[in-house]
Amino acid sequence: MDKYNAWSERKGYGSSGLHRERDDFFSGRWNYGQDFRNHSKYPGAYALQEIQRIEAMLPNKGKALHLFSGSLPPSELYGRFDVKPEVLGTLAPLDRCGDATELSKHYPEDTFDTVEADPPWNKEHAIKTYKLPLVNKERVMDEVHKILKPGGLLIWKDAYKPRYSRKKWAYIGMIAVDPSTGHIDRSFRFFQKVA
């Protein structure tokens, strides 16, 4: 965590306050200002600074999937999953298009070390921004559990803490996103597959 905090300062992001609250839980705060730039104008993919921050925090994510990936560019380093084929464009080997509540139809069990998700936050956001109904987040959590390897990491970015089973997930961390005024507060929640 000290290494990440030093990187954040050098990068000009300021202090993240990333620290361990307990042996099994960490927390911090990322100050965004108004820099939510993405790879395109289509929403859905993590902002560029989010990608940089997570890469600095977790440089060895292993085989990763970006769920609700939006317009994140294709890569051999990760897979992308989105419901809209037009936003994925050219597909890389791990990319799939479909319903996130049916991930296990697209990937075998224990495929990924890390899944990064940025679902629509609420019904209004889903309909207004994506022209889609709000996804059943509990079902998505269950599906992610199937495709993650034992001990795998789920990074869930949302305005709400998702419901989860403690039999399946250990809630190991949270980073609050502190945007400029007029933006919805969100958080990155970190879950580890336990069973």
FENLIN-V241411 format. One record per residue. N is the residue number from 1. RES is the residue in one letter. PSI is psi in degrees with one decimal (* if undefined). OMEGA is omega in whole degrees, -180 to 180 (* if undefined). Layout:
BEGIN
n={N;N}
res={RES;RES}
psi={PSI;PSI}
omega={OMEGA;OMEGA}
END
This chain:
BEGIN
n={1;2;3;4;5;6;7;8;9;10;11;12;13;14;15;16;17;18;19;20;21;22;23;24;25;26;27;28;29;30;31;32;33;34;35;36;37;38;39;40;41;42;43;44;45;46;47;48;49;50;51;52;53;54;55;56;57;58;59;60;61;62;63;64;65;66;67;68;69;70;71;72;73;74;75;76;77;78;79;80;81;82;83;84;85;86;87;88;89;90;91;92;93;94;95;96;97;98;99;100;101;102;103;104;105;106;107;108;109;110;111;112;113;114;115;116;117;118;119;120;121;122;123;124;125;126;127;128;129;130;131;132;133;134;135;136;137;138;139;140;141;142;143;144;145;146;147;148;149;150;151;152;153;154;155;156;157;158;159;160;161;162;163;164;165;166;167;168;169;170;171;172;173;174;175;176;177;178;179;180;181;182;183;184;185;186;187;188;189;190;191;192;193;194;195}
res={M;D;K;Y;N;A;W;S;E;R;K;G;Y;G;S;S;G;L;H;R;E;R;D;D;F;F;S;G;R;W;N;Y;G;Q;D;F;R;N;H;S;K;Y;P;G;A;Y;A;L;Q;E;I;Q;R;I;E;A;M;L;P;N;K;G;K;A;L;H;L;F;S;G;S;L;P;P;S;E;L;Y;G;R;F;D;V;K;P;E;V;L;G;T;L;A;P;L;D;R;C;G;D;A;T;E;L;S;K;H;Y;P;E;D;T;F;D;T;V;E;A;D;P;P;W;N;K;E;H;A;I;K;T;Y;K;L;P;L;V;N;K;E;R;V;M;D;E;V;H;K;I;L;K;P;G;G;L;L;I;W;K;D;A;Y;K;P;R;Y;S;R;K;K;W;A;Y;I;G;M;I;A;V;D;P;S;T;G;H;I;D;R;S;F;R;F;F;Q;K;V;A}
psi={-36.5;-38.0;-43.8;-45.9;-40.9;-43.1;-45.5;-42.0;-45.5;-37.2;-15.6;9.7;-10.9;-174.3;133.7;-14.8;20.0;124.1;163.2;123.0;-35.8;174.8;-29.8;15.5;134.9;161.2;164.8;-174.6;131.1;121.3;118.6;-27.6;-132.2;17.6;82.9;24.8;142.7;178.0;-17.6;-177.0;-14.0;130.1;166.3;-42.4;154.0;146.5;154.9;-42.9;-27.9;-42.5;-46.4;-43.4;-44.2;-39.3;-40.5;-36.1;-37.8;73.8;-19.4;66.0;-12.2;-152.4;117.6;151.4;131.5;106.7;139.2;49.2;-16.6;-131.3;23.3;133.9;152.3;154.0;152.5;-12.6;-16.9;164.2;156.8;143.2;124.7;157.9;-20.7;111.1;-30.9;-25.4;-22.4;-34.2;-134.3;131.4;133.9;169.5;-35.5;0.6;143.0;155.6;131.8;-167.0;125.1;-17.9;3.3;35.2;-39.1;-9.9;-18.3;-23.3;143.1;161.2;150.0;40.6;-42.1;149.0;-32.4;138.2;128.5;123.8;141.2;73.3;161.5;141.5;-37.1;179.0;-45.3;-44.6;-41.8;-46.4;-47.2;-44.7;-42.0;-8.5;38.2;155.7;157.2;132.4;148.8;101.3;-32.9;-40.8;-38.3;-44.5;-42.4;-40.5;-40.9;-40.2;-38.5;-40.0;-9.1;144.6;157.9;133.1;1.0;162.8;131.6;124.5;111.4;112.6;122.1;163.2;-9.7;146.0;122.6;151.8;138.5;159.8;126.1;-14.3;-23.6;-29.3;140.5;125.9;106.7;-8.8;163.3;132.6;118.4;138.4;121.5;91.8;177.9;173.9;149.6;1.7;152.9;133.5;139.2;169.0;152.3;124.7;135.5;123.5;141.7;132.7;126.1;-21.8;*}
omega={177;180;178;-179;178;178;-179;178;180;-177;-180;179;-178;-177;177;-178;-179;-177;175;174;177;178;-174;-178;176;176;179;-179;176;178;-175;-169;-180;-176;178;-178;-177;178;178;179;179;179;173;178;175;175;-178;-179;176;179;179;-178;-179;177;179;-179;-177;-175;-178;-177;-177;180;-172;175;173;-178;-171;-167;-179;-173;176;-177;179;-179;172;-175;-178;173;177;178;178;-179;-177;-178;-177;179;179;-180;180;-176;171;-174;-178;-178;177;176;179;-179;-178;177;179;-178;-176;172;-176;-178;175;176;175;-179;-169;173;-177;171;177;-175;176;-177;170;-170;-179;-176;-180;179;-179;-177;-176;-174;-172;-178;-179;173;178;180;176;-173;177;177;178;178;179;180;177;179;-179;-173;175;173;175;-177;-179;-174;172;176;-172;179;-175;173;-178;174;-177;174;-178;178;177;176;-178;-171;167;178;-168;-180;179;173;179;175;-178;-178;175;-179;178;179;178;174;176;177;168;177;-176;-180;176;179;-177;-179;*}
END
